[in-house]
């Protein structure tokens, strides 16, 4: 069964099946509804139900506050209609596109590739944001990846993990060559360094969540703040660790930076040996006076937030970027 869904204030009318989410239907029908990950992890597609009934499929719970739920806010990439609906949703205008040329491909680990692009013109973004990149040869397919670089460096750097049967990562690991061209949409996301506070920082990165954390870390170093910075980087498998030499050199040259590398793999013999990421964070606290930045899987983020709240950190001082592969 299909239902008519009207997007306000744009007035776009969609025909949406009951087994289809609002974002999916909008994109199929050529409506540039604002969204990010498409899998309920980032919250960029947040909207509000004005009338009608829908089913909200599971998404990362932290994306909506209790107050937002009361006021019928919804995550539109996970919302299916059960009647005619009116929804307040952001619809982007004609999307500006950039062409990025691959200038470097480097394996950082067995499952992690560093992709460097140079765009055809300046690409505006803040450290910690992500770019949407079109999947080569697959019309309408886009993937979101955070930049590890800073805006003034003239190139975009991404850390991309290989995903089984991944659309973009499969192309990247098997077919990509220096000189290839990619299409990029505008930078998105609110995961950025809070510039109005000089609180100590706690940065927690799991896997390729290190990319935006590195960017935020490097922006923080450019500032004259003197508060300490604690960086926790972790993976489950030793072969997924990367940039360890770079991070160690940074910690040696920057006295304010305290680095902890965590890996639960019994084969890990570096640093303090095998240990898990969040228990290591818990051992060091309390973190109540810190501004916290988290990047990793939805499960890691949820567990980390629960841990930090127990340490007396308020929600307003916890910033996160959650990612889960849609199709690589």
N, C-alpha and C positions, 0 to 999 in steps of 0.2 A: 504494500500500500504506500502511496505517495502523499505527502502533505505540502502545502504551500508555506514557505518560510519567508517572511519579509524582513530584510535587514534595514535597520534605522541607524542614522538618519539618511542613508544613501537612497533608500527606496528600492533597492534591488530585490527582485522576487525569484525565489528558488523553488524548484520541485525536488523534494528530498524524500528518499525512501526511508522506511522505518529501520532498515538495517544499515543505514548510511549516516555518517556524522556530518555536521554542518560544514566544516572546513572542506572536507572531501567533495561534497556536492557543489560548493561554491567554486572550487578550482575546476571541477569538471565542466561547469557552466560558464567559465570565463570571467568569474568575479574575483578580483584580487583581494580577497578577505585577508586581513593582517594575521599572520601566524608565524610560528618558528619551527619547532621540532616536528610537529604533527603527531606526536605520540603521548601527549599529556605530561611532558616533563618540564617544559619551560614556562608556560603560562602566557606567552605572547598573544595567544588568541582569546584571551579573557574577554567575555562579553556579559550582557545582562538579559535575562528573559523578561520581556515586557508583558507578554500574554501567551497563553497556550501551555501545553504540557510536553515534556520531553524526558528522556532517560539519560542520566549522566553516567557514562561508563567510568571505570576506575581510572584515576589519574593520581599524580603525586599530591597527597593531601595538603601539603604545606602551601600549595599554590593559591588556595583560597582561605582567607581568615574566617573565623566564625561570623563576623559582621558582614562580610561579603556574601556568605551563604544565605544569611537572613535576607539580604537585599537581592536575592536571586541572581547573583553573579554565577557564571558558568564557564567551563573550559570547553570551547566550541569544537575543538578537534576531537572531543570525546562526548559530544552531545548529540543524541538521536531524537527526532521528533516523534510524538505520539498523537499530535493533532496539528491543525494550523497554528503557526507561531509567529510572533513578532519579537525580534531580537535586536538589542542594541549592540552593534558590532562595528569595528573600524574596517573600512574598505579603503585600501590604498589607491592612489591615483595611478597614472601611468608609471610603472616601475622603471626607475633609472637603472641601466645595466652597465657594467664594466667588463672589459675583456682583459683577462689575466693570462700572461704567457708564462709557462713553466720554465723557470730558470735553474732549478736544482731539484733533484730527487735523492734523498739520502736515507738509508735504513738506520734508524736510531736503535731499533731492537728487532727481533725476529718478526714481531707483529706490529711494529710501529714505523711508519714512513714520515719523514719530514718533507713536506711539499712547500716550495718557495715559488711565489708568483710575483711578477711585476705587471702592474696594471697600465692600461693605455693612457690613463690620466690619474691625478691624485684621488685616492680612495679614503674618504674621511671616516674615522672611527676613533673610539676610545679604547685604551688598553682594557682587555677583559671581554670585549664584545665578540660577536661571532658573525660570520658571513654565510649567506646561502649561496651554494655553488650548484650549477646545473650539471646533471649527470650526462657525460658525453654520449651522444647517440640515443638518448631516451627522452623524447619530448615530454615536457611537463614534470620531469622528475628532478627534484632538488634535494640537496643535503646541507645540513648546517654544521659548520666547524668553527671553533674559536681560534682567534689569532694569538700566536705566542709572541708576536713582534709588537713594536711601538709605532705610533702613527708617523713619526718623523724619519723612519728608516728607509722609506722608498720601496719597500717590498713587504709582501704578506707572507707570514710563516705559519704553517699549520702542522700539528702532530696528529696523524690519522692512523687509527688502529684498523687492522685487517678484520673484517667481519665475514663469517662464512656466507657465501652466496651474496655478498654485498654488491649493490649496484655500483656505487662510486668507488668503494675501496677495492673491489675486484678490478675495475679499470685501472686504478692507481697502481696497484701492485703488479699487474700483469701486462698492461698495455701502454701506460703513460711514458712519454719521452720528453726530454728537454726540447722546448720549442712548441709543444702543444698549446692550444688555446682553450681557455675555460671562460664561461660566462658567470658573473657574480652579480647578485643583487646588493642593495644597500646594507650596511652594517646594522645589526640589531642587538637587543639585549640591554639589561640594566645592571649587569654584573660588572661593576666598575669601582675603582678606588674612591672612597668617600673623602673628598678633598677638604671638607669643613671640620675634620677632626684629626687630632694627632695622638689618638689612643694607640697603645701597643697593638700589633697585628698578630693574629693567629691565622695561618694559611694552611689548609688541609687539601691535598690533591691525591686522588686515586687514579692510577693509570694515566691516560692521555688528558685527564683533567688537569694535568700539570701545565698544559699550554696556556690557558688564560691566567692561571696562578703565576706563571713566570712573567707574563706581561704586567700584571698588577705589581708583582715584586719589583720589577725593574723600574716601573714608574715611581714606586715608593722610594727607591734608592736615589732617584733624581731630586727628591725633595730634601729640604734641610731638617726634616724632623729627626729627633734623637731617640724616640721611643723604640724599644726592641721589637724585633720581628721574629716570629717562630714559624718555621716551615716544616710541615710533616708531609712527606711524599711516600706513597705506598702502593704495592701491587701484591697480588697473590702468588705469582710465579716469578722466579728470579729472572727468567728470560724476557720478561716484560719491563724490567727496570731499564731506564735510559737517562741520559744527561747527568749521570752521577759525578763524573769528573768536573763538568761545568758547575754543578751545584756546590761541590766541595771547594772548588777554587773561589767561587763567589763568597762562601761562608768564611774562608780564610782572609779574603781581602776586605770583608765588611764585618767589623766587630759586632754590629747591632744584630746580625743575622744568626739565628740558632737553627741548625739543620738537623732533622731526624729523618732517616730513611728506614722504612719498615717493609718487611716482606715476610709473609707467613710460610713461605716455601722452606721445608727443612734443609734444602740444598743451599740456602742463603748463608754465607759465612762472613759477609761484610758488616761493617758498623757494629751493632750490638747483637748480631745473629738473628735467627728467625724470630719474628714477633709481628703481631697484628697492628694495623694502623690505629684504629680508634682506642683500643686499650692503651696504646702508647700515649695518645693524646690525654687520656684520662689520668694517667700516672703523673703527668707534669703539672696539671692545673693547680689552683683554680684559674678560670679564664674570665672571671666576671668583669674585669676592667679592660678587656680586649675587644677590638673590632675584628670580627671573624669572617673569613671568606672560605667557602667550601665548594669543591668541584669534583663530581664523580657520578656514580650511578644513583638512581632514585633511592635504592635501599641504603646505600652509604649515607646519603644526605639525611634521610629520615632518622637513621640511627645517630648520626652526628648531632643533629639538632636536639634530639632527646638528651644526649649526653651533655651538651652545652647548657641547656636549660637547667639541668640538675646542678651545674656549676655556677648557676646564678647569672648567666648571660641572658639579657633580655632579647626578645625577638627583633627589636629594631637594630640591634648590633650584629645580627647574623645575616649574611648575604650568601646566596648560593646559586650555582649554575648546575642544574641536573641534566644529564644526558642519558639517553637510551637509544640504541640503534634502531631505526625504522626498517631499513633494508641495507644498511651499510653505506 
